[in-house]
Amino acid sequence: MANLTLYYGTMETGKTTKLIQDHYNYSKYLINLVVMKPKIDTKGGLSVINRTGSSIKADYLIPKSANLLSKKYFNKYRYAQFILVDEAQFLTKNQINELWYIAHKFNISVICYALKSNFKGDLFEGSAQLFARSDEKHELTVNCICGKPAMFNARRVNGKYISSGKEVVIDGENAEVEYIPLCSDHYLEYVLGNKLK
């Protein structure tokens, strides 16, 4: 039987690179694949693109209002063996539940690649539901500037760390915004100024 599988981590852990590699590996065996990403992720336009510039075309962009069990979407993936979903943290709780249902009701393996938490250190709605529903979870890791494993996605605007603002700001679209993976100690120091916020 198929499962809902989650690969998660901070920025720069290679989540999208893994999706592209998985797509390549499955495609070699003529496995029927569907690639999706949330419409809110405008980086790469209609493509899934990683930080090194490698990309593949997304088959579908998922709006916030989409019901993935509706006939409109079911007809797009009904013959798939695998559904690969990039930036799944941006999906709604209901959409994650729908992906879980698709895996178990229609025997289509669903693999989601997602950030665990936002720049404030809080779980995204989609990530929280993925932790609740995923049959398998695999953490991908990258090191902080100090060499310890990174736990946070710190946001810098014009070189300054910030701890408030809109939850979703796509880097690459806005030249002033960048994300830095940090360990807990450096997040506390650089972002929170050694104070609990």
C-alpha positions as a printed NumPy array, in Angstrom:
array([[  0.   ,   0.   ,   0.   ],
       [  1.05 ,   3.585,  -0.638],
       [  2.079,   6.052,   2.065],
       [  2.288,   9.765,   2.692],
       [  6.004,  10.481,   3.179],
       [  7.597,  13.694,   4.442],
       [ 11.127,  14.996,   3.859],
       [ 11.697,  18.099,   5.945],
       [ 14.411,  20.432,   7.165],
       [ 15.557,  24.031,   7.259],
       [ 16.508,  26.084,   4.24 ],
       [ 19.492,  24.708,   2.301],
       [ 19.029,  21.075,   3.355],
       [ 18.427,  19.957,  -0.244],
       [ 14.698,  19.242,  -0.096],
       [ 14.018,  20.373,  -3.655],
       [ 17.246,  18.751,  -4.839],
       [ 15.95 ,  15.472,  -3.388],
       [ 12.639,  15.92 ,  -5.205],
       [ 14.475,  16.476,  -8.499],
       [ 16.661,  13.418,  -7.845],
       [ 13.641,  11.301,  -6.881],
       [ 11.874,  12.429, -10.057],
       [ 14.907,  11.372, -12.11 ],
       [ 15.191,   8.006, -10.358],
       [ 11.496,   7.115, -10.715],
       [ 11.348,   8.363, -14.312],
       [ 14.085,   5.894, -15.318],
       [ 11.654,   3.073, -14.607],
       [  8.799,   4.724, -16.535],
       [  6.881,   5.323, -13.324],
       [  3.956,   7.698, -13.852],
       [  4.73 ,  10.844, -11.812],
       [  2.877,  14.057, -11.053],
       [  4.786,  17.048,  -9.645],
       [  2.885,  19.725,  -7.73 ],
       [  3.747,  22.854,  -5.797],
       [  1.691,  25.526,  -4.028],
       [  0.79 ,  28.474,  -6.231],
       [  2.08 ,  30.864,  -3.54 ],
       [  5.622,  29.662,  -4.306],
       [  6.301,  31.841,  -7.331],
       [ 10.031,  31.14 ,  -7.384],
       [ 10.754,  29.316, -10.622],
       [  7.359,  30.147, -12.097],
       [  5.905,  26.889, -13.427],
       [  9.049,  24.958, -12.472],
       [ 10.389,  23.419,  -9.299],
       [ 13.873,  24.913,  -8.945],
       [ 16.631,  24.346,  -6.404],
       [ 19.35 ,  26.72 ,  -5.208],
       [ 21.895,  25.458,  -7.739],
       [ 19.554,  26.212, -10.644],
       [ 18.475,  22.647, -11.434],
       [ 14.786,  22.451, -12.243],
       [ 11.916,  20.342, -13.525],
       [  8.503,  21.431, -14.719],
       [  5.682,  21.293, -12.191],
       [  2.588,  19.627, -13.591],
       [  0.221,  21.611, -11.367],
       [  0.216,  24.681,  -9.144],
       [ -2.046,  24.303,  -6.116],
       [ -4.057,  27.387,  -5.052],
       [ -4.976,  27.82 ,  -1.36 ],
       [ -8.618,  27.184,  -2.288],
       [ -7.994,  23.899,  -4.117],
       [ -9.798,  20.743,  -3.029],
       [ -7.439,  17.986,  -4.159],
       [-10.246,  15.429,  -4.01 ],
       [-12.432,  17.364,  -6.441],
       [-12.96 ,  15.963,  -9.923],
       [-10.858,  18.776, -11.402],
       [ -7.76 ,  17.632,  -9.497],
       [ -8.536,  13.916,  -9.341],
       [ -8.441,  13.781, -13.136],
       [ -4.915,  15.23 , -13.032],
       [ -3.381,  12.545, -10.808],
       [ -5.722,   9.535, -11.09 ],
       [ -3.225,   7.495, -13.145],
       [ -0.124,   8.534, -11.198],
       [  1.927,   6.106,  -9.176],
       [  3.714,   8.895,  -7.3  ],
       [  2.803,  12.491,  -6.48 ],
       [  5.784,  14.69 ,  -5.548],
       [  4.906,  17.938,  -3.749],
       [  7.482,  20.707,  -3.328],
       [  7.183,  23.427,  -0.638],
       [  4.362,  21.482,   1.021],
       [  4.556,  23.666,   4.147],
       [  2.453,  26.219,   2.223],
       [ -0.493,  23.835,   1.801],
       [ -3.5  ,  24.023,   4.092],
       [ -4.346,  21.516,   6.798],
       [ -7.223,  20.228,   4.646],
       [ -4.961,  19.779,   1.622],
       [ -2.512,  17.699,   3.663],
       [ -5.431,  15.562,   4.855],
       [ -6.486,  15.169,   1.218],
       [ -2.982,  14.012,   0.207],
       [ -3.03 ,  11.467,   3.041],
       [ -6.441,  10.261,   1.831],
       [ -5.18 ,  10.019,  -1.77 ],
       [ -2.261,   7.836,  -0.661],
       [ -4.399,   5.433,   1.336],
       [ -7.653,   5.43 ,  -0.637],
       [ -6.237,   5.446,  -4.19 ],
       [ -2.895,   3.709,  -3.519],
       [ -0.828,   6.586,  -4.938],
       [  2.435,   7.25 ,  -3.096],
       [  2.627,  10.905,  -2.041],
       [  5.987,  12.423,  -1.126],
       [  6.069,  15.923,   0.359],
       [  9.172,  18.089,   0.722],
       [  8.741,  20.887,   3.252],
       [ 10.206,  23.356,   5.674],
       [  9.415,  22.45 ,   9.259],
       [  9.024,  25.977,  10.611],
       [  8.843,  29.61 ,   9.567],
       [ 11.387,  32.356,  10.327],
       [  9.762,  32.919,  13.753],
       [ 10.418,  29.294,  14.704],
       [  6.727,  28.299,  14.51 ],
       [  5.361,  25.384,  12.506],
       [  3.72 ,  26.197,   9.197],
       [  0.1  ,  25.   ,   8.982],
       [  1.007,  22.473,   6.303],
       [  4.062,  21.222,   8.185],
       [  2.133,  20.744,  11.412],
       [ -0.434,  18.581,   9.614],
       [  2.283,  16.67 ,   7.783],
       [  3.792,  15.741,  11.157],
       [  0.348,  14.581,  12.272],
       [ -0.505,  12.559,   9.149],
       [  2.717,  11.349,   7.477],
       [  3.373,   7.629,   7.601],
       [  7.111,   8.221,   7.19 ],
       [  9.194,  11.247,   8.204],
       [ 12.812,  11.913,   7.227],
       [ 14.777,  14.92 ,   8.443],
       [ 17.337,  16.475,   6.098],
       [ 20.052,  18.507,   7.807],
       [ 22.512,  21.299,   7.172],
       [ 24.982,  22.97 ,   9.5  ],
       [ 24.751,  26.375,  11.13 ],
       [ 27.628,  28.819,  10.599],
       [ 29.205,  27.359,  13.766],
       [ 29.087,  23.778,  12.471],
       [ 26.247,  22.554,  14.715],
       [ 23.041,  21.282,  13.079],
       [ 20.737,  24.132,  12.048],
       [ 17.245,  24.154,  13.552],
       [ 15.885,  27.548,  12.444],
       [ 15.301,  29.5  ,   9.221],
       [ 16.405,  32.994,  10.197],
       [ 15.249,  35.843,   7.963],
       [ 17.582,  38.718,   7.152],
       [ 16.41 ,  41.896,   5.463],
       [ 19.189,  44.109,   4.095],
       [ 21.654,  42.088,   6.173],
       [ 19.748,  42.515,   9.469],
       [ 18.075,  39.606,  11.276],
       [ 14.382,  40.181,  12.006],
       [ 11.805,  38.381,  14.133],
       [  8.549,  39.927,  12.902],
       [  6.742,  40.382,   9.609],
       [  4.683,  38.407,   7.091],
       [  5.002,  34.64 ,   7.423],
       [  5.646,  34.101,   3.714],
       [  8.219,  36.16 ,   1.835],
       [  9.858,  34.235,  -0.992],
       [ 13.607,  34.773,  -1.198],
       [ 14.99 ,  35.288,  -4.661],
       [ 12.015,  37.475,  -5.587],
       [ 13.027,  40.125,  -3.119],
       [ 16.726,  40.989,  -3.27 ],
       [ 16.721,  42.396,   0.278],
       [ 15.468,  39.145,   1.836],
       [ 17.575,  36.07 ,   2.544],
       [ 17.25 ,  33.079,   4.847],
       [ 20.082,  31.723,   6.976],
       [ 19.943,  28.297,   8.665],
       [ 20.959,  28.701,  12.332],
       [ 21.346,  26.492,  15.389],
       [ 19.334,  27.315,  18.512],
       [ 22.181,  29.246,  20.165],
       [ 22.784,  31.497,  17.176],
       [ 19.054,  32.01 ,  16.553],
       [ 18.68 ,  33.128,  20.167],
       [ 21.647,  35.479,  19.854],
       [ 21.233,  36.911,  16.346],
       [ 17.457,  36.952,  15.939],
       [ 16.043,  37.241,  19.45 ],
       [ 18.887,  39.251,  20.992],
       [ 19.205,  36.672,  23.787],
       [ 15.627,  37.417,  24.919],
       [ 12.615,  35.119,  24.788],
       [ 10.078,  36.547,  22.356]])
